[in-house]
Amino acid sequence: MFSYRHAFHAGNHADVLKHTVLIAMLQHLTQKEAALTVIDTHAGAGLYRLDNDAAQTSGEAEEGIFELLRRMETMEEDLAPALNDYVELVASFNPSGVLKNYPGSPFITHKLLREHDRLKLFELYPGDARSLRLNVDQLDAGRQVQHAMEDGFESSRKYLPPPSRRGLVLIDPSYELKSDYGRVTAYVAEMLKLFATGTFAVWYPIIPRPEAHDLPRKLKNLAVRAGKPWLNASLAIKSGKPAPGQRSGLAESGICIINPPHTLRPALQQALPQMVALMGQDKQAGFELKSGG
């Protein structure tokens, strides 16, 4: 079993990007009355402590959500609406005002869903699957939330297309296995044939690996061939080459969405520059936002 654990990365800059996008999409998709089904293929534990050993060991939240909140205090301009919604949602899990709990995508999604919407969660790693079950049980969500210790690429197929024909699929594997890149592409290609009107959001790391740089291009090509709109957003907070004595770590990530809500691009046009300003560490910090279709 691979060693990737979401707990080590909770609240990092990649989460800020991914979860800001997720919230913006859900806010739009829940405006229509018809039920929405959300599938999270790699759900993790759902909820994380930022003061536990895993988070303290990696320190990634310090460069992410904590740095964003620190710099916000001296901002002269208003926070972009999408970024403000993200900050407020995270704060809602910390009523004491001290940031200790960080919601993963399952808890963020549940927070924004309505009673008739559905959430399907998959996590293959035994430790995180067990934590996910315990955390979801605390929600007392009944049949609205289902979770399984299964391969999300395989097991989610039976839920697509959903009865209402309205759905969002979040795909966020570890990518520690090179095969994950190919599985993502194959999965999205197959699911687009089954559920052409679904929204598919794929998060990916931007690292010195050919597969990582090829993935957004391949996803864009899938969208173009299917005649569907697409959007790709990426965020870098620092150079990918750490200075001597500095800790290495993920410097850049991206998220590609097929069939994005039409409101997403303008929301990110405001939010991404602020993410760079609030979390950027050097001159290599920046963002890219492209769309088509």
C-alpha positions as CSV (number, residue, x, y, z in Angstrom):
1,M,0.0,0.0,0.0
2,F,1.3,3.4,-0.9
3,S,2.4,5.8,1.9
4,Y,0.5,8.9,0.9
5,R,-1.6,10.5,3.6
6,H,-3.8,13.5,3.2
7,A,-3.2,14.4,6.8
8,F,0.4,15.5,6.0
9,H,-0.9,18.0,3.3
10,A,-4.1,19.4,4.9
11,G,-4.3,23.1,4.6
12,N,-1.4,23.6,2.2
13,H,-1.5,25.9,-0.8
14,A,-2.8,23.2,-3.0
15,D,-5.8,22.7,-0.7
16,V,-6.4,26.5,-0.8
17,L,-6.7,26.3,-4.6
18,K,-8.6,23.0,-4.7
19,H,-11.1,23.9,-2.0
20,T,-11.7,27.5,-3.2
21,V,-12.6,26.0,-6.6
22,L,-14.7,23.2,-5.0
23,I,-16.7,25.7,-3.0
24,A,-17.3,28.0,-6.0
25,M,-18.5,25.1,-8.1
26,L,-20.9,23.8,-5.4
27,Q,-22.4,27.2,-4.7
28,H,-23.3,27.4,-8.4
29,L,-24.4,23.8,-8.8
30,T,-26.8,23.9,-5.8
31,Q,-28.7,26.8,-7.2
32,K,-30.9,24.6,-9.3
33,E,-33.6,22.7,-7.5
34,A,-32.8,19.2,-9.0
35,A,-30.7,17.0,-6.8
36,L,-27.0,17.0,-7.1
37,T,-24.8,13.9,-6.7
38,V,-21.1,14.6,-5.7
39,I,-18.6,11.8,-6.0
40,D,-15.2,12.1,-4.3
41,T,-13.0,9.3,-5.7
42,H,-10.1,9.8,-3.1
43,A,-11.8,11.2,-0.1
44,G,-9.1,10.9,2.6
45,A,-10.1,11.2,6.2
46,G,-12.6,14.0,5.6
47,L,-11.5,16.2,8.5
48,Y,-8.0,16.9,9.9
49,R,-6.3,18.4,12.9
50,L,-3.6,21.0,12.1
51,D,-2.1,20.6,15.5
52,N,-1.4,16.8,15.4
53,D,1.9,15.1,14.6
54,A,1.2,14.6,10.9
55,A,0.5,18.3,10.2
56,Q,3.3,19.5,12.4
57,T,5.8,17.1,10.8
58,S,5.1,18.4,7.2
59,G,4.5,22.0,8.2
60,E,2.7,22.5,4.8
61,A,-0.3,24.3,6.3
62,E,2.2,27.0,7.5
63,E,2.8,27.9,3.8
64,G,-0.8,27.6,3.0
65,I,-3.9,28.5,5.1
66,F,-1.9,29.9,8.0
67,E,0.2,32.2,5.7
68,L,-2.9,33.3,3.9
69,L,-4.6,34.3,7.2
70,R,-1.5,36.1,8.5
71,R,-1.1,38.3,5.4
72,M,-4.8,38.9,5.2
73,E,-4.5,41.0,8.4
74,T,-2.5,43.7,6.5
75,M,-4.5,43.6,3.2
76,E,-5.8,47.0,2.0
77,E,-8.2,45.5,-0.5
78,D,-11.2,43.4,0.1
79,L,-10.8,39.6,-0.2
80,A,-12.1,38.2,-3.5
81,P,-15.6,36.7,-3.0
82,A,-14.5,33.1,-3.8
83,L,-11.5,33.3,-1.5
84,N,-13.6,34.9,1.2
85,D,-16.1,32.1,1.0
86,Y,-13.3,29.6,1.4
87,V,-11.9,31.4,4.5
88,E,-15.3,31.7,6.1
89,L,-16.1,28.0,5.5
90,V,-12.9,26.9,7.1
91,A,-13.5,29.2,10.0
92,S,-16.9,27.6,10.5
93,F,-15.1,24.4,11.6
94,N,-13.2,26.4,14.2
95,P,-15.9,28.2,16.4
96,S,-13.2,29.1,19.0
97,G,-11.5,31.4,16.4
98,V,-8.3,29.3,16.6
99,L,-7.5,27.3,13.5
100,K,-7.1,23.7,14.5
101,N,-9.6,21.8,12.4
102,Y,-9.2,21.7,8.6
103,P,-12.1,20.3,6.5
104,G,-11.2,18.0,3.6
105,S,-13.3,17.9,0.5
106,P,-15.9,15.5,2.0
107,F,-16.7,17.9,4.9
108,I,-16.6,21.0,2.6
109,T,-19.0,19.3,0.2
110,H,-21.4,18.1,3.0
111,K,-21.5,21.6,4.4
112,L,-22.8,23.0,1.1
113,L,-25.2,20.3,0.0
114,R,-29.0,20.4,0.5
115,E,-31.0,17.6,2.1
116,H,-32.0,16.0,-1.3
117,D,-28.4,16.0,-2.6
118,R,-26.1,13.0,-2.3
119,L,-22.4,12.5,-1.5
120,K,-20.5,9.3,-2.4
121,L,-17.0,8.9,-0.8
122,F,-14.3,6.4,-1.6
123,E,-11.0,5.9,0.2
124,L,-8.8,2.9,-0.3
125,Y,-6.1,3.6,2.3
126,P,-7.2,1.6,5.4
127,G,-6.2,4.2,8.0
128,D,-7.8,7.1,6.3
129,A,-10.9,5.0,5.4
130,R,-11.3,4.2,9.1
131,S,-11.0,7.8,10.1
132,L,-13.4,8.8,7.3
133,R,-16.0,6.4,8.6
134,L,-15.6,7.8,12.2
135,N,-15.7,11.4,11.0
136,V,-18.7,10.9,8.8
137,D,-20.6,9.1,11.6
138,Q,-20.4,12.3,13.6
139,L,-22.3,14.2,10.9
140,D,-25.4,12.0,11.5
141,A,-26.0,12.5,7.7
142,G,-28.0,9.3,7.3
143,R,-28.4,8.2,3.7
144,Q,-27.2,11.5,2.3
145,V,-23.5,10.5,2.7
146,Q,-22.2,7.0,1.7
147,H,-18.6,6.0,2.2
148,A,-16.6,2.9,1.2
149,M,-13.1,1.6,1.6
150,E,-12.9,0.9,-2.2
151,D,-11.0,2.0,-5.3
152,G,-12.8,5.2,-6.3
153,F,-11.9,4.8,-10.0
154,E,-13.7,1.5,-10.1
155,S,-16.5,1.7,-7.5
156,S,-17.8,5.1,-8.5
157,R,-18.8,3.9,-11.9
158,K,-22.1,2.4,-10.7
159,Y,-23.3,5.9,-9.6
160,L,-22.9,7.5,-13.0
161,P,-25.0,9.0,-14.4
162,P,-27.0,9.8,-11.3
163,P,-30.8,9.7,-11.5
164,S,-31.1,13.5,-11.7
165,R,-28.4,13.7,-14.4
166,R,-26.7,16.4,-12.3
167,G,-23.3,15.6,-10.8
168,L,-19.8,16.7,-9.8
169,V,-16.9,14.2,-9.7
170,L,-13.8,15.3,-7.7
171,I,-10.7,13.2,-8.7
172,D,-7.7,13.7,-6.4
173,P,-5.5,10.6,-6.2
174,S,-2.0,10.6,-4.6
175,Y,-0.1,10.4,-7.8
176,E,2.7,8.7,-6.0
177,L,2.0,5.8,-8.4
178,K,2.9,6.8,-11.9
179,S,-0.1,4.7,-13.1
180,D,-2.5,7.2,-11.4
181,Y,-1.9,9.7,-14.3
182,G,-3.0,7.1,-16.8
183,R,-5.9,6.0,-14.7
184,V,-7.2,9.5,-14.3
185,T,-7.2,10.1,-18.1
186,A,-8.8,6.7,-18.8
187,Y,-11.5,7.2,-16.1
188,V,-12.5,10.7,-17.3
189,A,-12.6,9.5,-20.9
190,E,-14.9,6.6,-19.9
191,M,-17.1,8.7,-17.6
192,L,-17.6,11.4,-20.2
193,K,-19.1,8.8,-22.4
194,L,-21.5,7.7,-19.6
195,F,-22.3,11.1,-18.3
196,A,-21.5,13.8,-20.8
197,T,-23.1,16.6,-18.9
198,G,-21.3,15.9,-15.6
199,T,-18.7,18.2,-14.1
200,F,-15.3,16.5,-13.7
201,A,-12.7,18.2,-11.5
202,V,-9.2,16.8,-11.5
203,W,-6.5,18.1,-9.1
204,Y,-2.9,17.3,-9.9
205,P,0.6,18.2,-8.6
206,I,3.0,20.1,-10.9
207,I,6.3,18.3,-10.4
208,P,9.3,17.3,-12.5
209,R,7.6,14.3,-14.0
210,P,6.5,14.1,-17.7
211,E,3.1,12.5,-16.7
212,A,2.3,15.5,-14.4
213,H,2.9,18.0,-17.2
214,D,1.0,15.9,-19.8
215,L,-2.1,15.4,-17.7
216,P,-3.8,18.8,-18.1
217,R,-3.1,18.7,-21.8
218,K,-4.7,15.2,-22.1
219,L,-7.7,16.3,-20.1
220,K,-8.1,19.4,-22.3
221,N,-8.0,17.2,-25.4
222,L,-10.6,14.9,-23.9
223,A,-12.9,17.9,-23.4
224,V,-12.3,19.2,-26.9
225,R,-13.0,15.8,-28.5
226,A,-16.2,15.5,-26.5
227,G,-17.2,19.1,-27.5
228,K,-17.2,20.2,-23.8
229,P,-16.0,23.4,-22.2
230,W,-12.9,23.1,-19.9
231,L,-11.0,25.3,-17.5
232,N,-7.5,24.8,-16.0
233,A,-6.1,26.8,-13.1
234,S,-2.7,26.5,-11.6
235,L,-1.0,28.1,-8.6
236,A,2.7,28.3,-7.7
237,I,3.9,29.8,-4.4
238,K,7.6,29.4,-4.9
239,S,10.4,28.0,-7.0
240,G,10.4,24.3,-7.4
241,K,14.1,24.2,-6.4
242,P,14.5,25.0,-2.7
243,A,17.4,27.1,-1.5
244,P,20.2,25.4,0.5
245,G,18.9,24.6,3.9
246,Q,15.3,25.0,3.0
247,R,12.7,22.3,3.2
248,S,11.6,21.0,-0.2
249,G,7.9,20.4,-0.9
250,L,5.2,20.9,-3.5
251,A,5.6,24.3,-5.1
252,E,2.8,24.2,-7.7
253,S,-0.4,22.5,-8.4
254,G,-3.3,22.7,-10.7
255,I,-6.9,21.8,-11.2
256,C,-8.6,21.0,-14.5
257,I,-12.4,21.0,-14.8
258,I,-14.5,19.7,-17.7
259,N,-18.0,21.2,-17.9
260,P,-17.1,24.0,-15.3
261,P,-19.8,26.3,-14.1
262,H,-19.8,29.5,-16.2
263,T,-19.3,31.5,-13.0
264,L,-16.0,29.8,-12.2
265,R,-13.6,31.6,-14.4
266,P,-14.6,35.2,-13.3
267,A,-14.4,34.0,-9.7
268,L,-10.9,32.7,-10.1
269,Q,-9.8,35.8,-12.1
270,Q,-10.3,37.7,-8.9
271,A,-9.1,35.0,-6.4
272,L,-5.9,33.7,-8.0
273,P,-3.9,36.9,-7.9
274,Q,-4.7,37.3,-4.2
275,M,-3.6,33.7,-3.6
276,V,-0.3,34.6,-5.1
277,A,-0.1,37.8,-3.0
278,L,-1.1,36.0,0.2
279,M,1.0,32.9,-0.1
280,G,3.7,33.6,-2.6
281,Q,7.3,33.2,-1.3
282,D,9.5,34.3,-4.1
283,K,9.5,35.7,-7.7
284,Q,8.5,32.3,-9.1
285,A,5.1,32.6,-7.4
286,G,2.3,33.0,-9.9
287,F,-0.8,31.6,-11.5
288,E,-2.3,30.6,-14.8
289,L,-5.9,30.5,-15.8
290,K,-7.0,29.1,-19.2
291,S,-10.3,27.9,-20.6
292,G,-11.9,26.9,-23.8
293,G,-14.9,25.3,-25.4
